[in-house]
Amino acid sequence: MPHKPFSPAAIALLTALTMTAFAANSLLCRAALMQSGIDPATFTAVRLVSGALTLWLIVRARDGATRGGAAGSWSSALALFGYAAGFSFAYVQLPAAAGALILFGAVQATMIGFGLWKGERLRPSQTAGVALALGGLIALLLPGLTAPPLEGAILMAGAGVAWGVYSLRGKGAGDPLAATAGNFLRSVPLAIALGAAFVSRQSWSGAGVGYAIASGALASGVGYAIWYTVAPRLSAIGAATVQLSVPVLAAAGGALFLGETLTGRLALCGLAILGGIGLVTGVKKRDPANGVK
């Protein structure tokens, strides 16, 4: 089915809104865990439930039927749940900027690593990019006064690997929005089970639940719906490149709204990681519908 024509200005606006929504997930999660008293398991459950409901309603409104529950798969839902849970528990310790940067790096490393395992070959500039990004990540995590907590970094890296697996599994999906809706619906019982497992540590507040709903319904559900509308209208290189803005937006938002400090170490390592990934994705074709969400 051909895509309806959008003006360049509309494409730019929708792309900016989507990247802002993706970065907002980090800010909403960090704010909820630090300022509202909600625990990470409850945040995860509310986020996934509200995201599932929002995506189901969007697919139903688009198609006039509840197709969202039929699409997707349990294995993809498990990867989605692993991402969401690791993301929430990591942000108990990590500032928004460092968390988004580690997540983004782990997602891209997973997808690039899978390509190498499948026999893809890197050009010299891509090899240099991988080395630059890996060096930046190692430098960020080395012990020191400004290094992010190791436990949180490991949890976020695990979340990034899970999202990378989810993205790889979604390649070639005929209807990525319906598949995402179905995967969110399947993740709901997993999220409820997580909440039950941590019921002894459960805590929540109206503000925390509100942050989680905003993350699930708006930053995730509506954000994905916009992305799957605009991504097919971008080139593969363009779609990969614009996602480099997500950690930058998260860092700026953390400084503006959460009072986080942008250290020189984070800035330099971030430039190395994002620059290295840019070298890789700038010459290698990518599926525009997949990436950091």
C-alpha positions as CSV (number, residue, x, y, z in Angstrom):
1,M,0.0,0.0,0.0
2,P,1.6,3.4,-1.0
3,H,2.2,5.9,1.8
4,K,0.2,9.1,1.8
5,P,2.5,12.0,0.8
6,F,3.8,14.2,3.7
7,S,5.5,17.5,3.2
8,P,9.1,17.7,4.2
9,A,8.1,20.0,7.1
10,A,5.6,17.5,8.4
11,I,8.1,14.7,8.2
12,A,10.7,16.8,10.1
13,L,8.1,17.7,12.8
14,L,6.9,14.1,13.2
15,T,10.5,12.8,13.4
16,A,11.3,15.4,16.1
17,L,8.2,14.5,18.1
18,T,9.1,10.8,17.9
19,M,12.7,11.3,19.1
20,T,11.5,13.5,21.9
21,A,9.0,10.8,22.9
22,F,11.8,8.2,23.0
23,A,14.0,10.4,25.1
24,A,11.1,11.2,27.4
25,N,10.9,7.5,28.4
26,S,14.3,7.9,30.2
27,L,13.2,11.2,31.9
28,L,9.8,9.9,33.0
29,C,11.3,6.7,34.4
30,R,14.1,8.5,36.3
31,A,11.7,11.2,37.6
32,A,9.2,8.6,38.8
33,L,11.7,6.4,40.6
34,M,13.6,9.4,42.2
35,Q,10.8,11.8,43.0
36,S,7.5,9.9,43.4
37,G,8.4,6.8,45.4
38,I,7.1,4.2,42.9
39,D,9.1,1.0,42.7
40,P,10.6,-0.2,39.4
41,A,8.5,-3.3,39.2
42,T,5.2,-1.4,39.6
43,F,6.5,1.3,37.1
44,T,7.3,-1.5,34.6
45,A,3.8,-3.1,35.0
46,V,1.9,0.2,34.6
47,R,4.0,1.2,31.7
48,L,3.5,-2.0,29.8
49,V,-0.3,-2.2,30.6
50,S,-0.9,1.4,29.5
51,G,1.2,1.0,26.4
52,A,-0.7,-2.2,25.5
53,L,-4.0,-0.5,25.9
54,T,-3.0,2.6,23.9
55,L,-1.5,0.5,21.0
56,W,-4.6,-1.8,20.9
57,L,-6.8,1.3,20.7
58,I,-4.7,2.8,17.9
59,V,-4.7,-0.4,15.8
60,R,-8.4,-0.8,16.4
61,A,-9.1,2.7,15.3
62,R,-6.9,2.3,12.2
63,D,-8.3,-1.1,11.2
64,G,-11.7,-1.3,12.8
65,A,-10.8,-4.6,14.4
66,T,-8.8,-5.9,17.3
67,R,-5.9,-7.1,15.2
68,G,-3.3,-6.2,17.8
69,G,-3.8,-9.3,19.9
70,A,-3.3,-11.6,16.9
71,A,0.0,-10.1,15.7
72,G,3.4,-10.4,17.4
73,S,4.8,-13.5,19.2
74,W,5.6,-14.6,22.7
75,S,9.4,-14.7,22.1
76,S,9.3,-11.0,21.0
77,A,7.0,-10.2,24.0
78,L,9.6,-11.7,26.3
79,A,12.4,-9.6,24.8
80,L,10.1,-6.5,25.1
81,F,9.5,-7.4,28.8
82,G,13.2,-7.9,29.4
83,Y,13.9,-4.5,28.0
84,A,11.2,-2.7,30.0
85,A,12.1,-4.4,33.3
86,G,15.9,-3.9,32.9
87,F,15.3,-0.3,31.9
88,S,13.2,0.5,35.1
89,F,15.5,-1.3,37.5
90,A,18.6,0.4,36.0
91,Y,17.2,3.8,36.4
92,V,17.1,3.4,40.2
93,Q,20.8,4.1,40.0
94,L,21.6,5.7,36.7
95,P,21.1,9.4,35.7
96,A,19.0,9.8,32.6
97,A,21.9,10.8,30.3
98,A,24.1,7.9,31.2
99,G,21.3,5.4,31.0
100,A,20.1,6.5,27.6
101,L,23.7,6.4,26.3
102,I,24.4,2.9,27.6
103,L,21.0,1.7,26.3
104,F,21.6,3.1,22.9
105,G,25.1,1.7,22.7
106,A,24.0,-1.8,23.7
107,V,21.1,-1.8,21.2
108,Q,23.4,-0.9,18.4
109,A,26.1,-3.3,19.5
110,T,23.6,-6.2,19.6
111,M,22.4,-5.4,16.1
112,I,25.8,-4.9,14.6
113,G,27.1,-8.0,16.4
114,F,24.3,-10.1,14.9
115,G,25.1,-8.8,11.5
116,L,28.7,-9.8,11.9
117,W,27.7,-13.3,13.2
118,K,25.5,-13.7,10.1
119,G,28.5,-13.0,7.9
120,E,28.2,-9.3,7.1
121,R,31.5,-7.5,6.6
122,L,32.5,-4.0,7.8
123,R,34.2,-1.4,5.7
124,P,37.3,0.2,7.1
125,S,35.3,3.3,8.3
126,Q,32.8,1.0,10.0
127,T,35.5,-0.9,11.8
128,A,36.9,2.4,13.0
129,G,33.5,3.4,14.1
130,V,33.0,0.2,16.1
131,A,36.4,0.7,17.8
132,L,35.6,4.3,18.6
133,A,32.2,3.5,20.1
134,L,33.6,0.5,22.1
135,G,36.4,2.7,23.4
136,G,34.0,5.4,24.5
137,L,31.8,2.9,26.3
138,I,34.8,1.3,28.1
139,A,36.0,4.8,29.1
140,L,32.6,5.7,30.4
141,L,32.4,2.6,32.6
142,L,35.9,2.6,34.0
143,P,36.0,3.2,37.8
144,G,36.2,6.8,38.8
145,L,34.3,9.5,40.6
146,T,32.1,10.2,37.6
147,A,31.6,6.6,36.4
148,P,27.9,5.4,36.5
149,P,27.2,2.7,39.1
150,L,28.3,-0.7,37.6
151,E,25.1,-2.6,38.7
152,G,22.9,0.0,37.0
153,A,25.1,0.0,33.9
154,I,24.9,-3.8,33.6
155,L,21.1,-3.7,34.0
156,M,20.8,-1.0,31.3
157,A,23.2,-2.9,29.0
158,G,21.0,-6.0,29.4
159,A,17.9,-3.9,28.6
160,G,19.7,-2.7,25.4
161,V,20.5,-6.2,24.4
162,A,16.9,-7.2,24.9
163,W,15.7,-4.3,22.8
164,G,18.3,-5.2,20.1
165,V,16.9,-8.7,20.0
166,Y,13.3,-7.4,19.9
167,S,14.3,-5.1,17.0
168,L,16.0,-7.9,15.1
169,R,13.0,-10.1,15.5
170,G,10.8,-7.4,14.2
171,K,12.7,-7.0,10.9
172,G,10.5,-7.7,8.0
173,A,7.2,-7.5,9.9
174,G,4.5,-6.8,7.5
175,D,2.6,-4.6,10.0
176,P,5.1,-3.4,12.7
177,L,2.5,-1.4,14.5
178,A,0.1,-4.3,14.9
179,A,3.0,-6.6,15.8
180,T,4.2,-4.1,18.5
181,A,0.6,-3.9,19.8
182,G,0.4,-7.7,20.0
183,N,3.8,-7.9,21.8
184,F,2.7,-5.3,24.3
185,L,-0.5,-7.2,25.0
186,R,1.5,-10.5,25.5
187,S,3.9,-8.7,27.9
188,V,1.1,-7.7,30.3
189,P,1.0,-11.1,32.2
190,L,4.8,-11.0,32.5
191,A,4.6,-7.5,33.9
192,I,1.9,-8.5,36.4
193,A,4.0,-11.5,37.5
194,L,7.0,-9.2,38.0
195,G,4.8,-7.0,40.2
196,A,3.7,-10.0,42.2
197,A,7.3,-11.2,42.7
198,F,8.2,-7.8,44.2
199,V,5.0,-7.2,46.1
200,S,6.8,-7.0,49.4
201,R,8.8,-4.0,48.1
202,Q,5.8,-2.4,46.3
203,S,5.3,1.3,46.7
204,W,3.5,3.8,44.6
205,S,1.9,7.2,44.4
206,G,-0.4,9.0,42.2
207,A,2.5,11.0,40.6
208,G,4.5,7.8,40.0
209,V,1.5,6.0,38.4
210,G,1.0,9.1,36.3
211,Y,4.6,9.1,35.1
212,A,4.4,5.4,34.2
213,I,1.1,5.9,32.3
214,A,2.7,8.8,30.4
215,S,5.7,6.6,29.6
216,G,3.6,3.7,28.4
217,A,0.7,5.5,26.7
218,L,2.4,8.6,25.3
219,A,6.2,8.2,25.0
220,S,5.9,4.5,24.0
221,G,2.4,3.9,22.5
222,V,1.8,7.1,20.7
223,G,5.6,7.5,20.0
224,Y,5.7,4.1,18.3
225,A,2.6,4.9,16.3
226,I,4.1,8.1,15.0
227,W,7.4,6.4,14.3
228,Y,5.9,3.6,12.2
229,T,4.1,6.4,10.2
230,V,7.1,8.5,9.5
231,A,9.9,5.9,9.3
232,P,8.9,4.5,5.9
233,R,9.2,8.0,4.5
234,L,12.9,8.3,5.7
235,S,15.9,6.8,4.0
236,A,17.5,3.9,5.9
237,I,20.5,6.1,6.7
238,G,18.3,9.0,7.7
239,A,16.2,6.8,10.1
240,A,19.4,5.4,11.7
241,T,21.0,8.8,12.0
242,V,18.1,10.7,13.6
243,Q,18.1,8.1,16.4
244,L,21.5,9.4,17.5
245,S,19.6,12.4,18.9
246,V,17.9,10.3,21.6
247,P,20.7,10.2,24.1
248,V,21.5,13.8,23.5
249,L,17.9,14.8,24.1
250,A,17.8,12.7,27.3
251,A,21.0,14.4,28.5
252,A,19.6,17.8,27.9
253,G,16.3,16.9,29.5
254,G,18.0,15.5,32.5
255,A,19.9,18.7,33.0
256,L,16.9,20.9,32.5
257,F,14.2,19.1,34.3
258,L,15.9,16.7,36.8
259,G,18.9,18.8,37.8
260,E,21.4,16.3,36.6
261,T,25.0,17.3,35.9
262,L,26.6,16.8,32.5
263,T,30.2,15.8,33.3
264,G,33.1,16.2,30.9
265,R,33.6,12.5,31.0
266,L,30.0,11.8,29.9
267,A,30.2,14.4,27.2
268,L,33.5,13.1,25.7
269,C,32.5,9.4,26.0
270,G,29.1,10.2,24.5
271,L,30.6,11.9,21.5
272,A,32.9,8.9,21.0
273,I,30.0,6.4,21.2
274,L,27.6,8.3,19.1
275,G,30.2,9.3,16.6
276,G,31.4,5.7,16.2
277,I,27.8,4.4,15.8
278,G,27.3,7.2,13.2
279,L,30.3,5.9,11.2
280,V,28.8,2.4,11.2
281,T,25.2,3.3,10.4
282,G,26.1,6.1,8.0
283,V,27.2,3.6,5.3
284,K,25.3,0.4,6.2
285,K,21.7,0.1,5.3
286,R,19.4,-0.4,8.2
287,D,15.7,-1.3,8.6
288,P,14.2,2.2,9.4
289,A,11.4,0.7,11.6
290,N,13.8,-0.7,14.2
291,G,16.1,1.0,16.7
292,V,16.0,2.6,20.1
293,K,12.5,3.2,21.4
